[in-house]
Amino acid sequence: MLMTKSRLQGSSVVVTLPSSNGIKPKENQEYIVVYSDDGTIMLVPKIDDPFTNEKDAEYYEKEPWEELVSKGVTNFDN
């Protein structure tokens, strides 16, 4: 089990992340930080928006029921 300890650095709390079997976080990687009510802190690597360079509606999917015609009783007033 890897252990680390937080420390105060200026007005920030710093946590160093140890490597495990040669695996370590990338340098200068940006992370989204998620704090949970149970004290868990999750770091999610931030990625570039994959949709920034795409054409409008490039990922549009046609509604599968669009061409269906409704049949049966449509007037419920009678």
Number of C-alpha atoms within 10 A of each C-alpha: 3 7 7 9 8 9 11 9 9 7 6 8 9 12 12 10 12 13 10 10 6 6 8 10 11 8 6 6 9 12 12 10 12 10 10 9 6 6 7 9 11 12 12 11 12 11 10 6 7 7 10 7 7 9 8 8 7 8 9 7 7 7 7 7 7 7 7 7 6 7 6 5 7 7 6 5 4 4
